[in-house]
């Protein structure tokens, strides 16, 4: 094939251009003169400029929207931990995940390492930093792969994942008796997915409290976009210090959905809820617990391994039991009128196990939640971090969540853990 020589203006680079043979549609080899500057340097330099600019352009199309935020895989993926609402600086992600993992030193390396009194007390002492850092890191991943309601739910055969999520939320509202005009407190509200669903279901006025500034920014934006700003709001605050945040008897009802498992001292947390409620006010919720009554054994290494995996991957000081939760409520001024594991029939022929979503179905709606979907997400963020599109440390966060998903599935399969211990308590 004929060769054409081209001289780069500044570098005296001699290039053999690829020429197409019209009979075979094949290309000639690409070669350079050894004594000249390698043209790959120019290509590399160009890529170093073009790729970040392209990512910035794509990211500019990411619009925080209550209906569509992470539906677009391209704009959503380049905006994880790096969007206009982020409170973590781009170069702060890696330091944040490193600091978080130090609170669980030894986890997944030595069974029992984070179940020692010293390890638990360290996390209890540093709970505020631990939980805030955790949600700075994982909120975008949760929205990307799960939605705006950061919780599990019992699920019937024939019921979709999102139908089960809403039903679990509506059940709390119906159980407590929320109604139009009632003032309700959401304890540990995340980005407010349940808050908005329950407000639309009951017409109650709901205030959500979360320790995380990023979740407040995102959640209030979503409330505005749903036309709920007059009845729903998220405020930043520590649910261990609700007495400092709200006046006595401010609310008629309160609920917590898989949130107070982050508490280093449930009596302090629940006492704060009691402070906020009027006399006779109802507090309902779901708690994460281990299940000794169904086989969890603190002396079983495999059980401890699963328990610790769940703790490190979810920012928990330590998992409690049902008896621990009930006693904490009673010690905080509540009468517990009802409590049970909402997943007690997890392996019934009429139910889909709550953890099945983590194993997932291979359709367009559930793929991101599946193990294969999480692997694909991990490969994607690894590539984006390598190209310096995603902040350094993003891969560590993805790996943390992937490992925890496996622990949650194992805990559910063996019925040694549930995320849905339901309680209903009335302020005395």
N, C-alpha and C positions, 0 to 999 in steps of 0.2 A: 504494500500500500504506500502511496506517496506520503512524505512527511513534510510538514510546514514548520518553519522556525519562527518563533516569536520572542522578541527581546523585551523583558520587563523594563520599564523606564529607568529604574534606579538600581536594580540588582544584577543586571547582566545574566538573567536566568534563561537558559536554553531549554525549551519544552518541546516534547513530542506530543502533539495534540492527538486525541482519540479521533480516528476517522472511521466512519461506518462503511463496511463493504456492502453494497446494495444487493449482492447476490446471497450473502449469508447472514446479513444483519449483525455481524460480529464486530467487536471493537479491537483496535490495536492496543498494545500495552502502553502504559503511561510511564515515561521515564524522564530523568533529569540528568544534566551534566554534573558529575561529582565535584568538580572544582568551583561550582557556582553555589549561591545561596539556595538552600532547599525551599522549594515553593510551599512545602507543607507548613513552614513557619508562617507564611502569609495566610494560608488557609486557617491555621490554628488561631492566629490573631484575629482574623475575621470572625471566626466562630465565637471567640471570646466576647466579641462586641455584639454580634447579631443575636446569639441565643438569649442573653439577658434582656436585650431590647425587645425581642419577640415575646418573651415571657411577660415582660412589663406591659406590652400591648395587650396580650391575651388577658392578663389579670385586670386590666382596665375595664374589660367587659363584664367582670364579676360584679353583680349587683346584689346587695343584701336584700333578699326578698323572702317573706314568710312562706310563699308558695313555691319558689323556684330556686332558692339559694344554691343548692348543690346538685341540682338535676343535670346540669351540663357537666359532663365528665372533664372536659378540657379546661374550662374556666374554673371549675371547682377545684380540680386537682392542683393547679398552680397557685391557688389562693389559700390552701391549708396552712395555718400558722403564719400567714403572710398576706393580710388584706387590710382594707382601710379602717377596720374596726379594731385590729389587733392592739393589745396593750403591751405585749412582749416585743421588744425590739428584735429585729432579725438576728443580730449577733448575740441575743440573750437566750435563745432557745436551748442551745447546747449546755450552757451553764445551769439553766433551770432544770433540765432533765438529770444532769449530773448531781445537782444538789438534792433533788428528789430521791434519786436512787441511793444516796448515802444514808437516808433515813431507814432504808431497808437493807443495810449492809449484811451480806451473807445469804440473802434470799436466793433461792433456786440453786444454791451451791452446796448448802448444808442444811438438811431438814432440821427444823427446830431453832435455827439461828435467829429468827425474828419473833419467836414466841417466848423468849426470855423476858424476865421482868424488866431488865435494863433496856432492852430494845423497845418494848412496848412503852415504857415511861418516856423514852426519848421522843417517840412519835406523839405521845399525848402532850408533851411539853411544846413540841414544834407543830402541833396540829394545824394552826392557822397558816403557817408557811406551806406545810405539806399539802393541804387541801386546795389552797389558792394556786399553788404551783401546778398541782395536778390538773385543775380545770383550765388553767391557761394553756396547758399542753394538749389536753384531750378533747376540748369542746368541739373544735372543728372536725376532728376525726369522728366523734359521735354523730354530729349532724350529717357528715358525709355518708356514713355507713348505717345509721340507725334512724335518724329523724330528729325531731325537736323534743320528744318525750324520752328522757334518758332513763328508761326503766323496762323491766320485763313484765309479763302478765300471764296468768293462766289462759289457756286457749283451747277452744272446742274444735273438734273435727268439723271441717267446712267453714271455719272462721278464718279470715285473713289475719296477718300479723297486726296490721294497723287497726282493724276492728277490735282485736283483743286488747290492744293498748288503750283505746278509748273506753272500752267496756270496763276495764279495771279502774279507770279514773272516774267514770260515771257511777260505779258502784260505791266508791268512797263518798261521793256527793250525796247519793241517795241514802246511804247508811247513816250519815251524819244529819241529813235533812236540810242541806243548803237550799235557799230559795231566793227569789228576787229581792234585792235590797239588803240581803244579809252581808255583813262584813266578815271576810274570811282571810286567814293567814296561811300562806303556803310556806312551810318551813324547809328551806333548801330547795329553791325553785328551779335551778338550772337556767336555761334560756326561756323558760315559761311555757313549754309545750302543754303540759297538763293544765296550767293556770288558764290558758286561753280556751282550751277545750271545755273545761268545767264552767268557765264564765259564759260561754255560748250555750251550754246545756242548762244552766240554772238561773242565769241573769243575776248572779251574785256579784258583789264588788270584791275583788281579790287583790291582796297585796302579797307579793312574793319577796322573800329575803334570801339573798345569796352572798357569800363572802367574796365572790369573784366579780371584779369590775367589768371584765370583758363580757360576762354573761348578762350583766345589767344593761350594758350598751346595746347588745344584740337583741335581748328580750324586749326592751322598751321600743325599739325600732319595729319589731314584729307586732307588738300590740297596736302601735299606731297604724301599721299597714292593714290590720284587721278591723280597724275602727273601734278598738277597745280601750283607747287611752283614757276615757272618762271613768271606766270601771275597773281597769287593770293597771297595775304598775309594779315594777321590780325595783327594789332598793338594795343598796349594798350594806351588808351588816353581818355580824357574827352571831349565829344562832345559839352560841354559848352565852351570849350577853344580850338577850332580848329585853331584859329589864332596863337596859340602858338605851334601847332603840325605841321602845313604845311605852306609852302611858298604860297604867293598869286598866284592865277591862276594856280594851280597845276593840276586841273582836268577838263575834258571836260563835265562830267555829274556827278550827285549825286542822290542817292535814299535813302529812309528810310522806313523800313517796320515795322510798329507797335512798333517803338522804341522811337521816340521823345515825346511820351506821358509821359516818365520818366522825361522830362526836367522841371526844376523849373522856367525857363524863356525862352520861345520859341524864343523871339527876339534875345537873346544872341546866342542861338543854331543856328537859321537860318542865322543870320548875319555871323557866322563862316563858314557856308556852302557857303554863297555868296562869302566870302573871298577866299575860296579854288577854286571856279569855274572861268573859263575864262568868259569874257563878252559874253553874249548870251548863256551861259551854262544852261542846263535844269536840274531842280531838281524835282523829282517825288516821291510820297510816299503814304502810307496808315497811317491814324491816328486813335486812339481810341477817340471817343467823345460820349457825351450824345446828345439826339435828341429832343430839345424843340419843334422844328417844327413838330414833329410827336407825341408829347404828354408828353415828360419829363417835370415834374413840380417840381421845387425846393422846393415847399411848401407841396408836397405830401410825407408823412412819408415813405411809401413803396418805392417810387422812390429813396428817399435819402438813405434808407437802402440798396437797390441794388447797387446804385452808390458807397457808402462807402465800401461795400463788395468787389466790383471790385478793388477799390483803395488799400485796405489793402492786398489783395491777389496777387497784381501785382506790388507793389513797386511804386505807383504813388503819386505825391504830391496832385493833384486833377485833375479830368477829365474836359476837355475843351468842347466847342461847335464848330461847323463848322465855325461860324463867328469869333471865337477867333483864330482859326488856320489860316484862310485867312488873317485876319488883321496882325497877327504876320509875315507872309510871306511878305506882302506888306510893313510893317515897317522895314523889313530887306533887302530891295533892290530888291525884286522880283516883277515881274508882274505875277499874277495868271491868267492863260489862261483857266484853266478848273478845276472844282472841283465838286464832288458829292459823295453820299454814294454808294459804289459799291454793297452794300447789300440792295439797295432800293426796290428790288423785292423779298425780303427774303421769303415771303409767297406765291409767285407765284406757280402755279401748275407745272411749268417747272423747278423749283429750289428746291434744298435741303437746308434747313436753315443752315447758317454757324455754328450755335450752336448745330446742330443735332449730330455732331461728339462727343460732350460731353455727349449726351444721349446715342449715340452709337448704333452699330449693334452687335449682339451677335454671331460674327464669330471669327475665329482665328486672323484675321488681325486687327479687330477693338475693340476686347474685352477690352484691357487695357484702352482704352479711355472712355468706358462706365461707368455709375455710379456704376454698380455691379463690373466692373473691378477695379475701383478706391477703392471700399470697400475691395476687395480682396487684392489689393496692400497695403492698410492701415493695414489690419490684418497681412499681411506678414511682413511689417516693424515693427509693434508692437512686433511681435514674435521675430524678429531679434534683436531689441533693448533690449527686456527682456533677451535674451540669451547673450547680450553684444557683438553680432556680428556687429550690426549697431551702430554707435555712438549715444550717448545720445542726444536727441533733434530731431532725424530723424522723430519720430512720430509727433512732433509738426509741422514740415514742411509739412508732408503728410496731416495732418488735415487742415492746412491753405489752401492748394491747393484744397482739396475736397470741402471745404465750398465755395471757390471762384468759382468753376465750377458751383455750383448751382446758384450763383448770375449772372454769365454770361448767363446761360440758361434763367433765368427769365428776364433779361434785353433784350435778343434777342426776346423772345416770345412776350413781350409787346412793342417791337420796341421803347424802350427808350434809347437804346445804340447800337452802331455799332463799330466794330474794324477795319472797312475798309472804312474810309472816304478818298477817293482818291483825290489827287491834282497834278496839273502839273504847275510848275512855271518857269519863265525864268529870268535869272539875267539881270537887266537893264544895 
